[in-house]
Amino acid sequence: MTGRTESGGAEQRVLLVGLRLHGDAETLEAPLAELGRLATTAGGSIVGRVLQRRHRPDPKYFIGKGKAQEVADVASREDAHLVLFDNDLTPAQERNLEELTGRGVVDRSRLILDIFALRARSKQSRLQVELAQLEYTRSRLKRMWTHLERLEGAIGTRGPGEKQIEEDRRLVDRRIQQLRRALELEERRRETRSAARADYFKVSLVGYTNAGKSTLLRELTGAGAFVEDKLFATLDTQTRTWELAGNQRVFLSDTVGFIRDLPHHLVASFHSTLAEAADADLLLHVVDASSPEAENHIQVVEDVLCDIGADAPRMLVLNKMDAVADRMAVASLLTAHPRAASVSARDGDGLAELGLRVSEIVQTAFVMIDTSVPAGAGRLLALIAEYGNVLRREYVGDVVTIRARVSRRDAIRIHQEMRRLGIEA
């Protein structure tokens, strides 16, 4: 699904469809609003919306049979080219809906993958997107050969469909392995770059898509960063130097935005990109304070951070304060998160105060280790060299006297090894 702004082609007319199950969390935002933004980002022109509430999905059409017929009627009346679902569908449900509506049917995961494919610019992000697309497609290969069912049993047609499916699967599996090997190489390169920055405090911007992370990166560091008011404008990690008060320097990284129901294939494929957040010393969790779904977005991001093992300290940053219309909602956010910073990346309001708060965290994030270590304690010496900035190392006989500056998080690992060896901290 491509649109005029991204690919130069004509926009596709799309019909939005969603199913809300009884018991699903209610949202303050209008139903299908986020799907609409995703569709627009992908180049679609919205011609209608159909929403249903049920106790459970229908196994054949996902939505009820009557509602599926309504979708077909609306799609015909509005001359829709495509039906977009705000849910994930099985291959069989996609096929049944396409036969009923006479239109292409795309579920939420496939739509997000399509947007990522449009946005991928670097070699790494293109590899990651292709891997996620192939993982998604593999389970749907049989559906691509359903046209052979009309010939099933005819002379000369027995077997080729299944044979072709197996051949396609082998080709897909082979390409998946190639992509994984290529991404492993990219991961090793990322680790090399990360090791070169080991002596510096690392801060990562994380948050829901379109929360304003790239604009914040640009304003805080003065470096160029791609900024666009669309979902998933940034897929590639960007790292810049951020000069703080007191001549302190940290590395600030922008990361791919998160979203509700992010396809699990995509999370797995973007592991090396998301690793920037997992390796950070501090996470600035950027929130669009003007969104009525801000609290829900916070929870989505926290869930993803938990999934990828990002356990660094967090600071909540309420961005886009200049666009806030509902002051009561923001007051509620600040009551729930009293330590949050309030900023406007676009206007620059609150950025100086944010820098001062981060500077205070950096100052307290490191400790000095002064110890004498037996020269034979190779594991301990290696730990200190790996995690710390060794300021002094002196050898007296078979004892090494070391003074090193390490983060508090890494100091815990070093002290655990020291206690195991019976060495006083």
N, C-alpha and C positions, 0 to 999 in steps of 0.2 A: 504494500500500500504506500504509494509515494504521491507527493503533492507538488504543486507548482513551485513553491518556495524552495524545496529541497532538491528536486530533480529536474525541474523545468517542464514536467508533464502537467496535464490537466488534473485538477482536483477531483477526487472521488467522492461521490455522494454517499454518505454513510448513515445507517440507522443504528442507534444505540439501544442495546437490550441488556437488562439486568434482572437477576433473581435475588431477592432478599429473603433469607430463611427466618422463620420465627425464632427469636432468641439471639439473632445477630445484633451486635451493638448498634445503637442508633447514632446517626451522624447529624451534626448541625448543618452541614453543607447539603445542598439539594442532591437527591439521588442521581447518579450517573454524571455528576459535575466533573469529577476527576477523569472519568473515561472520556468525557468530551474534550478535556484539555489534551489527553493523550492522542485522541483522534486528530485534533487540530495540529498537534506537533508532527504527526505522521503525514500531514498534508490532506486531511479529509475535510469535507464540508458536511456539517451535520444537518440532516433533513428531518429527523424525528427521534423520539425516545419512547421506549416501551418498558415498563417495569412491572414485575409481578412479585407477590409475596406468597410463599408456600411453606408447608411444614418440612418438605423434603424435595430434592430435585427429581424430576421425571426421568426414568432410565433411558427413554427413547429420545426425547427432545430437550432434556434438562429443564426447560419450562414446561408448563402443562400443554396438552395437545391443543386446547382451545386458544391459549395464548400464542402458541406457535403459529396457528392459522392467522391470528390477528397480526403477527409480525409479517407473515407472507403478504397479507392484504395491504398493510401500511407500506411495505417495501415496494409493492407494485404501484400503489397510488402515488408515492413520492418519487418513483423512478430511482430508487436507491441502487447503487452498484454493489454495495457491501453491507453485511450485517455484522456489527461488532458487539461481542458479549463481554460484560464486565466480570466474567467468571471463566474458569478453566473448563473446557469441554473434553469429553472423550472423543477419539476418532469416529466412533459410530454415531455419536450425537451430532458431530459436525456434518457427517454424510447425510444423516436423516434431515437435518435442517436445510442443507443445501438443496436436497431433492424437493423438499416442500416449498421453499421460498423461490427457488430458481436463481438464487444469488450466492455469491461467495460468502462464507461464514468464517470469521476470525475471532479466536478467543483472546482473553486478556494477555496471557503469556506470549502468544505469538505476536500480538501488537507491540508489546514492550520490546521483544527481540527485534522487531522490524525497526523500531525507533533507534535502538542501539546500533543496528547495522547502518542506518543513515548517519549517525553521529560519530561513528568510529573513524578516527583520523590516524592515529599512530599504528605502527605495525603490531604492537602488543594488543591494543584494544581490538583491532581487526581479527587477530587470532582468537582472542577471547570470545568475541561475538560469534565467529564461525563455529567454534567448538560448542557453544551453547545452542546454536541453531541446529547443529547436527544431532546433538543429544535429544533435542525436542523432536526432530523429524524422524529419528530412527524408529520410534514406537508407532509412527503413522505411515510407514512404508506400505503396509498392506492396503490401507485406504486408497493410496495412489493407484492401486491396480484393480480397483473394484469394477472398472469398465469391462474387465475380462469375464465378470460374472455373467454378463448377458450372453456370453458364448460358451459358458461352461457345459461340457458334455458334447459339444459339436465336434465333428471329425476334424482332426488336425489342430485342435485347440487345447487338448488335455495336457495340463502340466506346465506350459511355458510361464504362466503367471507366477506360480510358486517358485519356479526356478529363477525367474528374474528377480523376485523379491529377495531370495537368498543371495543372489549375486550383488544386488544393491546393498544389502546389509553388510556383505563382506567389504565392499568399497567404502561404505560409510565408516565401518569399524577401523579400516586401515587409515582413513583420513583422520579419524578421531585420535588414533595413536600418534600420528605424525604431529598433529596440533599439540597434543599433550607434551611431546618431547620438545617441540619448539618453545612452549610456554615454560617448561622447566629450565631451558637455557635463559629465557628472559628473567625468570625468577632468580637465577644465580647472578645475573647482571645487576638486578635490583639489590640483592644482598651485598654485592661488592660496593655499589654506590652508598648503601646504608652504612656499611662499615666505615667508609671514608668520612661519614658525618657523625661517627660514634662519640666524638668529644663534644658535640653540640647538643643542646636541648632541642628535642623534636616535638613540634606541635602540629596536630592534624585538625583540619576543619571537616566536620562530619555533619550530616543533617539530611532532612527530607529533600527530595529534588525540588529545585527552584526556590530554595530558602535564601539564596543570595550569597552562597559561599565564594563563588568566583569573584564577585564584586568586592567582597570583604578582603579576599587575598590581594586583589589589585590595590585597594585603598590602603591596606596596612603595610604593604611592601613597596609600593610604587612601581611594581613590575607589571608588564603587560599580561593580561589573562583574558581568554575568550569569555565574553559575557553576552548572554542572550536571554530574553524573557520567555524561555520555553523549557519544557521538562527535559531533563538529561542533556543540557547544553554542554556539560563537561563529562567526558568519560575517562580521559587520561589524567593520571596524577600529575599535578604541577607542584614543584617545590621551589620556594623563593626564600631569600634571607630577609629576616625581619629584625630591624635594629630597634632595641628597646632602651629605656632610660638606663643610665649608669654604664653606658658602653657595652651593654649586653647584646649578644647576637644569638638568635635562635633560627632554626629552619622551620618554615611554615608550609604545610602541604595541603592542597585542595584535593578532595577525593570525590569519586562518583556519588551522586545522590541516591538515597534510598527511596523506596515507595512501598505502599501496601501490597502484599502478595507478590513480592519480587520473585520471579521464577527461580526455583532452586538450582536449575542448570546454570542460570546466570550468576548466582552467588558463587557456585563452585568454580565456574570458568574465570571469574574475576578475583580469584583468591589472591593472586600476587599483587593486584592493584589494592585490594582491601587490606593487604598486609601492612601497608603504610599506616593505617589507623591502628592496627594491632601492635605495631612496634613503637608507637608514639609515647612520649613522656607525659603529654597532656593532650586531651581532646577538647576542642571547642565545639560544642554541640550547637549548631546554628539553627534557629527556629524562625519561621516566618510568623512574626507576632500578629500580622494583619489577617492571617487565615483563621476562619472559624473552627478549623480542625487542628489547631496548633497542639492541643494536648494529646490528641490521637497520634499526630505525627511524631511527637516526642516518644511515645511508647513504641511505635513502629521502629524508630531508629535504635532505641535501647535494645529491642529484641534482636535486631540484626547484629549490633555490636556484641551482644552476648553470644550469638551463634558463631562469630568469627574469633572469639576469644580476646576481644579488646578490653583489657581490664585497667587501663590507665586512668588516672584521675580525670574528672570531667568538669567543665564549666559551661553552663547553659548561657547562650548568647541570644537574646531576643532581638532579632533584626527587623528591618522594615518598619521601624516605629513611626516613620514619616507617613506611612500608608495606613496606619491604624484608624479605623472608623469607630470601633466599639471600645471605648476607654474602660468600660466595666469589665469586659472580657480580659483586657490586658491586666487590670488590677487583680483579677482572679488568678491569672497566670503568675504574677509577681508574689501573690500571697502563697500560692502552692510552691513556688520556687524562689524564695526570698534572696538567695545568693546569685541569682541570674543577673547578667549584665544587659543593659538596654542600649541598643545602638541603631543608627541608620547608616548603613554602608554607603548609600547613595549621597546623603548630605554630609557625612563625616561626623555627625553627632555621636558622642559617647566613645569614639575610637581611642582618644587619648587616655580616657579612664580605663578602657579595656587593656591597653598596653601596660598601664601601671599595675593593674591587677595581675597580669601574666608575669610581669617583671618580679613581683613579690613572690609568686609561686616558684619561679626559676631560682631565686636566691635561696629559698628553703628546700629546694629539691635535691641539693647536693650536700654531701658530708665529706669530711676529711678522714682518711684512714691512715694511722701511724702505727706500724707494727714491725716486729722482727720475726722473720720466717726462716726456718731451716732451708738451706739451699736444695735439699732433696724433696721438699714439698712442691713437686712440680705442678700438681693439679691446682693448688691454691695460687701459686705464682701465675699460672696461666689464666685463672679466673680474674685476678686483679688486672693483669695486662689486657684481657679481653674487654672487661666491663668498665675499667677505670682509666683515668688520665694520670699516668704515673709522673709525679713531679720530682721525685728523688728516689734513687736506688743506690745503696752502698753495700759493698761486700766486706765483711769482717770475718775472716776464717770461713767457716761453713754456715754462716748466718747472713741473711739478706735483710737490711733495714729499708723499709719502703714507706714512702708518703705518697698517697694517691687521692685524687678527687673523684668520687663516684656518686651516682644517683642513689637516692634512698632505697629505691626498689632493688638496685643491683647490690647495694650494701648488705641487704638481708641475705642474699645468696652467699656472698663472701664470708659473712660472719657465721653462717651455718657451717661452712667448710672449716673455718678456724676453730669453732667449738668441737667439731669432729676430731680435729688434730690436737685438741687441748691447748690451743694458742690463745692468749688473752687478746681481746680486741683493743 
